Every structure is written in C-alpha cells, then in structure tokens.
C-alpha cells in the first residue's frame, strides 16, 4: 500500500488551489480527483478492508480523507467565504461527501458510471451545490 501510494503521490496535488474562475476550478478539481481515484482505486479498496484490523492503516486512511477534505476546502474557499457560517459549513461538508473516495467508488461501482459520466456528474453536482449554498 505504501509503495503504491508513494508512486501516486504526485496525483494528490492540485496546482492553484482556490485560484481562477469557479468553472475552471471545478473542472480542474474533478479531473484531478477522478484521476487520483482511478490510480489508487484498488489500493483504496484493500486499505478499507485492512483498516478494520490494522490501526496504522486505519490512521493512514483517516489522514488521507482529512487531507482530501482540506484540499476541497482550499479549492472552494472563495465561495465558502462568501457564505454565512452555517451555510458554508453545510456546503463544505456536502462537497466533501460527494468527492471523497467512498463517493467515487459508489458512483463507479454501484451506479455503474464510467469515468466520463462520473466527471460530468461531479461537475454538475459541484456547480449546483456551490450555486445554491
């Protein structure tokens, strides 16, 4: 798991967090998050299984989820700052929920969406959530 994640580490980064027009940030964010998920999907599944019995894997999985949450908040900080506190908190949580690996796994595996359908769905969803805050 560690070796695979080290090889995939560059995919975790998104340049220009919070910079640029919203439409461009949504596209960049969804493309990068989907590409990352595609690269770590098998390892993610294995980590989820091992986390139940391995405290270190569990801690690593939680740390990755938190890192992804922080990245999401940074990417959409301009929109979140423009909202009142309760709305910003709810919006941030909803965006995090729909862009974590569990959600991507659900869309790909359970809903049967291919990569392009997943990207389009996430882009529409993020625009909808951010427009209505």
C-alpha positions in Angstrom: 0.0 0.0 0.0 2.8 2.4 1.0 4.8 1.8 -2.2 1.7 2.3 -4.4 0.8 5.5 -2.6 4.3 6.9 -2.9 4.1 6.3 -6.7 0.7 8.0 -6.8 1.7 10.9 -4.5 2.1 13.5 -7.4 -1.6 12.9 -8.3 -2.7 14.1 -4.9 -1.5 17.6 -5.7 -3.7 20.2 -7.4 -2.0 23.4 -8.6 -3.6 26.7 -7.9 -6.0 25.7 -5.1 -8.7 28.4 -4.8 -7.3 30.3 -7.8 -9.2 31.1 -11.0 -12.8 31.2 -12.1 -15.2 28.7 -10.4 -15.9 26.8 -13.6 -12.2 26.2 -14.2 -11.6 25.2 -10.6 -14.5 22.7 -10.6 -13.2 21.2 -13.8 -9.6 21.0 -12.6 -10.6 19.7 -9.2 -12.9 16.9 -10.6 -10.4 15.9 -13.2 -7.6 15.6 -10.7 -9.7 13.9 -8.0 -11.0 11.4 -10.5 -7.6 10.7 -12.0 -6.3 10.1 -8.4 -9.1 7.8 -7.6 -8.5 5.8 -10.8 -4.8 5.4 -9.8 -5.5 4.3 -6.2 -8.8 2.5 -6.5 -7.6 -1.0 -6.0 -5.3 0.1 -3.1 -8.1 2.1 -1.6 -10.3 -0.9 -1.5 -7.6 -3.0 0.1 -6.9 -0.3 2.6 -10.6 -0.1 3.6 -10.6 -3.9 4.3 -7.2 -3.8 6.2 -8.2 -0.7 8.2 -10.7 -2.8 10.2 -7.8 -4.8 11.8 -4.8 -2.7 11.3 -4.6 0.6 13.4 -1.8 2.1 11.2 -3.7 1.5 8.0 -6.8 3.0 9.7 -4.8 6.1 10.8 -3.4 6.5 7.3 -6.8 6.2 5.7 -8.3 8.8 8.0 -5.3 11.1 7.4 -5.8 10.7 3.6 -9.5 11.5 4.0 -8.7 14.6 6.1 -6.1 15.7 3.5 -8.6 15.4 0.7 -11.1 17.4 2.8 -8.6 20.1 3.4 -7.8 20.3 -0.3 -11.5 20.6 -1.1 -12.0 23.4 1.4 -9.0 25.3 -0.1 -10.2 24.8 -3.7 -13.6 26.3 -2.9 -12.6 28.8 -0.2 -13.6 31.9 -2.2 -17.2 30.6 -2.5 -17.3 29.3 1.1 -16.1 32.6 2.5 -18.9 34.4 0.8 -21.5 32.3 2.7 -22.7 32.7 6.2 -21.1 30.3 8.7 -23.8 27.6 8.9 -24.3 27.6 5.1 -20.6 27.5 4.4 -20.2 24.6 6.9 -23.1 22.6 5.3 -21.8 23.3 1.8 -18.2 22.3 2.6 -19.4 19.0 4.2 -21.6 18.3 1.2 -18.8 18.9 -1.3 -16.5 16.8 0.8 -19.1 14.0 1.0 -19.6 13.8 -2.8 -15.9 14.0 -3.7 -14.3 11.5 -1.2 -13.2 8.2 -2.5 -16.2 6.4 -1.0 -18.5 8.5 -3.1 -16.4 7.9 -6.2 -16.4 4.2 -5.5 -20.2 4.4 -5.2 -20.6 6.2 -8.5 -18.2 3.9 -10.4 -19.1 0.5 -8.8 -22.6 0.7 -7.5 -24.1 3.2 -10.0 -22.0 1.8 -12.9 -20.9 5.2 -14.2 -17.8 5.2 -16.4 -15.1 7.8 -15.9 -16.6 10.5 -18.2 -20.0 10.0 -16.7 -18.6 10.4 -13.2 -16.7 13.5 -14.1 -19.8 15.1 -15.7 -22.0 14.1 -12.7 -19.5 15.6 -10.2 -19.1 18.8 -12.2 -22.8 19.3 -12.3 -23.2 18.5 -8.7 -20.5 20.8 -7.5 -21.9 23.7 -9.6 -25.3 23.0 -8.2 -24.1 22.9 -4.6 -22.0 26.0 -4.9 -24.7 28.0 -6.7 -27.3 27.3 -4.0 -25.0 27.2 -1.0 
